[in-house]
Each structure stands twice: as structure tokens, then as C-alpha cells.
Amino acid sequence: MELADDSFTLVAQTDRPTDGEIARAVVNAGFVPRLGALPSSSHAASVDHSAVPPALAQRLRQGPVLLRVGAAWCAPCRAALSDIWPLVVAPGWQVVDVDADADEPIVHFAGVTAVPDVVAVAADGRILGRLTGQPTVGGLRAWIAGLGGGVSR
């Protein structure tokens, strides 16, 4: 559909890319997720257990957690959930989905500033590391393996 007058032309685009196409474009543009543990200046060294949100504290009593933080509006988040995570096994970890728009206490505790984000939290509440951006299957597997099953290092 095209509307035109003397001052502008409006073109309505009907062919929209899929979430997977958007995610591939982000990766092809050179976006590389940050891998590894947080620097020692993070709050990983000491944990204020009163700051751990109750819903997360309940899960941590059962063992270490991988917080998989995303949002409904985030195409790379949806692509990672459907295309990447089904191919990844995380032995020794509980994988917990967190809605960045609805779970503010957990998002704040984990220091999430961008999505998609995966945050590794030890059973004692220490944040062991994070993976921000859309991961590859191999990158995510290697990152999880490097965490050592949530055991302190």
C-alpha cells in the first residue's frame, strides 16, 4: 500500500522477518556474547542473603540455578528458547525462566542489564557468571561446562 501527497510517501511493509531471521542477522552482524565469570568486583564474593528474592531463595535450596532471562518482545530471546536451549543439557543445574519485564526482584538481584541473559547462581546465592546475548549451542555448552556444576571455585 502506498500513500503519497506533496510532503511524503508512506510505504506499508507486509513482509516481516521471522524471529529466527532477526536472531541470525544479529549474530551475523558480529554480536558476540560475553562469556565467563564475573570480575571479582561483583557481588560474587559476599552475598547478602536477605537480598535474595524469596522465589529464587526457594529454588537455591534445591541447588544451583541458571537464570534464563528474556522478554516476550525480544526476538533473540525467543529464538534461543526455541532453537538453542533444547539442544543443551545442564547437568547439576536448575534452569529457571525469568521474565525481564515481570520479575523485577530477580532481575535486579542478578544485575541483568540486557536480554537475553543467562546468570549462573550458586546454591549459596553467589553469582558465578553470566552469558549475555544470543549464544551458540557450542558456546552455551562450553560456558555451562566451565561453571563446574555450580561448585565454588
C-alpha positions in Angstrom: 0.0 0.0 0.0 1.3 3.4 -0.9 0.0 6.8 0.1 1.5 9.9 -1.4 1.0 13.7 -1.2 3.3 16.6 -1.8 5.2 16.2 1.5 5.8 12.5 2.0 5.4 8.9 0.8 4.3 6.1 3.2 5.0 2.5 2.2 3.5 -0.2 4.3 5.8 -3.2 4.6 4.0 -6.6 4.8 6.9 -9.0 4.6 8.3 -9.0 8.1 11.3 -11.2 9.1 10.8 -14.1 11.4 12.4 -14.2 14.9 15.0 -16.7 13.6 15.9 -14.4 10.7 16.3 -11.5 13.1 18.4 -13.5 15.5 20.7 -14.8 12.7 21.1 -11.2 11.5 22.2 -10.1 15.0 24.8 -13.0 15.1 25.9 -12.4 11.5 26.4 -8.7 12.3 29.2 -9.7 14.7 27.4 -9.7 18.0 29.4 -12.0 20.3 28.1 -12.9 23.8 30.3 -12.2 26.8 31.5 -15.4 28.2 33.0 -16.3 31.6 32.9 -15.5 35.2 32.1 -12.1 36.6 35.1 -9.9 37.7 36.0 -10.1 41.4 34.5 -6.7 42.0 31.0 -8.2 41.5 28.9 -9.2 44.5 30.0 -12.8 43.9 32.5 -12.7 46.8 29.9 -12.0 49.5 26.2 -12.4 49.4 23.6 -10.5 51.5 21.2 -13.4 51.8 18.4 -11.0 52.8 18.7 -9.6 49.2 18.0 -12.9 47.5 14.4 -12.7 46.3 12.2 -15.3 48.1 11.2 -17.1 44.9 14.9 -17.6 44.0 15.9 -18.5 47.5 13.4 -21.3 47.4 14.9 -22.7 44.2 18.5 -22.3 45.6 17.7 -24.6 48.5 17.5 -27.3 45.9 20.8 -26.5 44.3 22.5 -24.1 41.8 20.4 -22.2 39.2 20.8 -20.9 35.7 18.5 -17.9 35.4 17.4 -17.7 31.7 16.4 -14.1 31.5 14.4 -12.9 28.5 11.3 -10.9 27.4 8.3 -11.6 25.2 9.3 -8.7 22.9 12.9 -9.9 22.4 13.4 -11.9 19.2 16.8 -13.2 20.1 15.4 -14.4 23.4 12.6 -16.3 21.7 15.0 -17.8 19.1 17.3 -19.0 21.9 14.5 -20.7 23.7 13.2 -22.5 20.6 16.4 -23.2 18.7 19.3 -23.4 21.1 18.2 -24.4 24.6 16.5 -27.7 23.5 20.0 -28.8 22.3 21.7 -28.0 25.6 21.9 -30.2 28.7 22.9 -28.6 32.0 23.6 -31.4 34.5 23.5 -30.3 38.1 21.7 -27.1 37.3 18.1 -26.0 37.6 17.1 -23.9 34.6 14.7 -21.1 35.6 13.0 -18.8 33.1 12.8 -15.2 34.3 10.7 -12.6 32.5 12.8 -9.4 32.5 9.6 -7.3 32.5 7.7 -9.1 35.3 10.4 -10.5 37.7 12.0 -7.2 38.8 13.4 -8.5 42.1 15.3 -11.4 40.4 16.4 -9.2 37.5 17.7 -6.6 40.0 19.4 -9.2 42.2 21.1 -10.8 39.2 22.3 -7.5 37.8 20.6 -8.0 34.4 21.0 -5.0 32.1 20.3 -6.6 28.7 18.4 -9.6 27.3 18.9 -12.4 26.6 21.0 -13.1 29.6 21.9 -16.3 31.4 23.1 -15.9 35.0 24.6 -18.7 37.0 23.8 -18.6 40.7 25.4 -20.9 43.2 23.3 -22.6 45.8 24.6 -20.1 48.4 23.4 -17.1 46.3 26.7 -16.1 44.8 26.6 -15.1 41.1 29.2 -17.3 39.4 29.0 -15.9 35.9 26.8 -14.6 33.1 26.3 -15.0 29.4 24.7 -12.0 27.7 23.4 -12.0 24.2 22.3 -14.8 21.9 24.6 -17.8 22.5 25.5 -20.6 20.1 24.8 -24.2 21.1 28.6 -24.9 21.4 29.3 -21.6 23.3 26.5 -22.3 25.8 27.6 -25.9 26.4 31.2 -24.8 26.9 30.1 -22.0 29.3 27.9 -24.3 31.4 30.7 -26.9 31.5 33.2 -24.3 32.6 30.9 -23.4 35.6 31.6 -26.8 37.1 28.1 -27.7 38.2 27.7 -24.7 40.5 30.6 -25.7 42.7 32.6 -22.8 44.2 36.0 -22.2 42.7 
